[in-house]
Amino acid sequence: MEKYLDMQGKVCVITGANAGIGKRAAFQLAQLGAKVIIVSRNEGSGKKAVEEISKETKNNHVYFFKGDLSYQASIKNLANEIIAQWNEINVLIHNAANFDLSMKQASLTEDRVETIFATNHLGPVLLTNLLLDLLEKGKARVITIASKGLLAYPLMRIDFNNLNGEQSYSPTKAYYQSKLAQLMFTYKAAEVLKTKGITINAIRVPSVQLDEGRLEHVPALMRKLYKVKRKFSITPEKMAETYVYLAASPDLQHVTGKYFNEDNEIISSSKYSYNQVEIDRLWEYSNELIQVEQW
Ligand SMILES: NC(=O)c1ccc[n+]([C@@H]2O[C@H](COP(=O)([O-])OP(=O)(O)OC[C@H]3O[C@@H](n4cnc5c(N)ncnc54)[C@H](OP(=O)(O)O)[C@@H]3O)[C@@H](O)[C@H]2O)c1
């Protein structure tokens, strides 16, 4: 059997594809002949990524769309622009994430939601919902991104009473909760979207090398720690291969609601992440925050 399905002309949307793993995944999908939509909040690096990828892969179907995943208005604008220009989507990768662990206190977005949770969890939920018609037409594969770091927090739960840092705040906790929430969203959405022919699976990303200059704004000590961590990290190119596996492998045509590691194996997440009561509670809570009633 072929390693990948024929991706020629398939429409692949990747958020945060101006840098890091997302950019490498955009490159690899463009190499396979897909039409690649690079979503970035940064016009400069987003358009530069389009130029580089088009030039190196000789694929002229690479496009820039502006979107800031932390703001609901920006996500709505992004979705409207995609809907205006495309008839279907075959792959949607929710790669963008905020992991600024140098934040000392909770910062709220203009929607009054803590920034990390808004960007890493609510953003993907809202974007998926707004693009549902196109995803259904493309019998799409939706891919969410969690983190191997969650293994260090096996007892982590969604702290519904403190998601905006009402009682206490730790950016690390906010980040891992947002990734746990993405996993729980994946399990719920897999059930909900089954009748539409849309699959959704999650990837557990281990430590991956960051692009040069990504850490300029963080304190010196943190930069030093990252330098050590880099030695034990895989390359973004290698990690992107798993993104492409989930996007294009013929083995996964009907696989949904699963969690994959960087070796493309199906793995389990924490016991809590499968708790149906909590999954349903998070689903309702998230839908309320983004004012979505229908899936
Ligand atoms: N690297 C690791 O060790 C590691 C470990 C576990 C999980 N992960 C996950 O892997 C994914 C990719 O990370 P990476 O390693 O490639 O890091 P990265 O190079 O920092 O990429 C993160 C991307 O997300 C974008 N982004 C952040 N906030 C955004 C917002 N509000 N709106 C739109 N885009 C936004 C960034 O855009 P800007 O350029 O504008 O900032 C960037 O393109 C993330 O989901 C991350 O949580 C990474």
The ligand as a Gaussian input file, in Angstrom:
#p B3LYP/6-31G(d) Opt

LIG

0 1
 N        8.255000      22.483000      20.948000
 C        7.948000      21.636000      21.906000
 O        8.813000      21.136000      22.659000
 C        6.513000      21.223000      22.112000
 C        6.206000      20.285000      23.115000
 C        4.886000      19.881000      23.283000
 C        3.879000      20.406000      22.481000
 N        4.219000      21.318000      21.522000
 C        3.123000      21.841000      20.689000
 O        3.490000      21.804000      19.314000
 C        2.809000      22.836000      18.615000
 C        3.796000      23.632000      17.753000
 O        4.783000      24.204000      18.584000
 P        6.248000      24.569000      18.045000
 O        7.209000      23.745000      18.774000
 O        6.260000      24.554000      16.568000
 O        6.390000      26.054000      18.596000
 P        6.449000      27.479000      17.852000
 O        7.515000      27.459000      16.817000
 O        6.528000      28.508000      18.911000
 O        5.056000      27.552000      17.097000
 C        3.891000      27.986000      17.721000
 C        3.041000      28.620000      16.648000
 O        1.812000      29.041000      17.238000
 C        1.593000      30.379000      16.833000
 N        0.721000      31.114000      17.751000
 C        0.907000      31.346000      19.074000
 N       -0.098000      32.110000      19.549000
 C       -0.933000      32.349000      18.490000
 C       -2.139000      33.079000      18.333000
 N       -2.705000      33.742000      19.350000
 N       -2.710000      33.106000      17.104000
 C       -2.153000      32.472000      16.053000
 N       -0.996000      31.773000      16.146000
 C       -0.402000      31.721000      17.347000
 C        2.965000      30.989000      16.731000
 O        2.881000      32.189000      15.990000
 P        3.860000      33.468000      16.231000
 O        5.052000      33.216000      15.380000
 O        3.038000      34.622000      15.768000
 O        4.186000      33.508000      17.680000
 C        3.693000      29.863000      16.042000
 O        3.440000      29.884000      14.673000
 C        2.101000      23.679000      19.675000
 O        0.752000      23.271000      19.744000
 C        2.819000      23.306000      20.963000
 O        1.999000      23.457000      22.103000
 C        5.489000      21.750000      21.311000

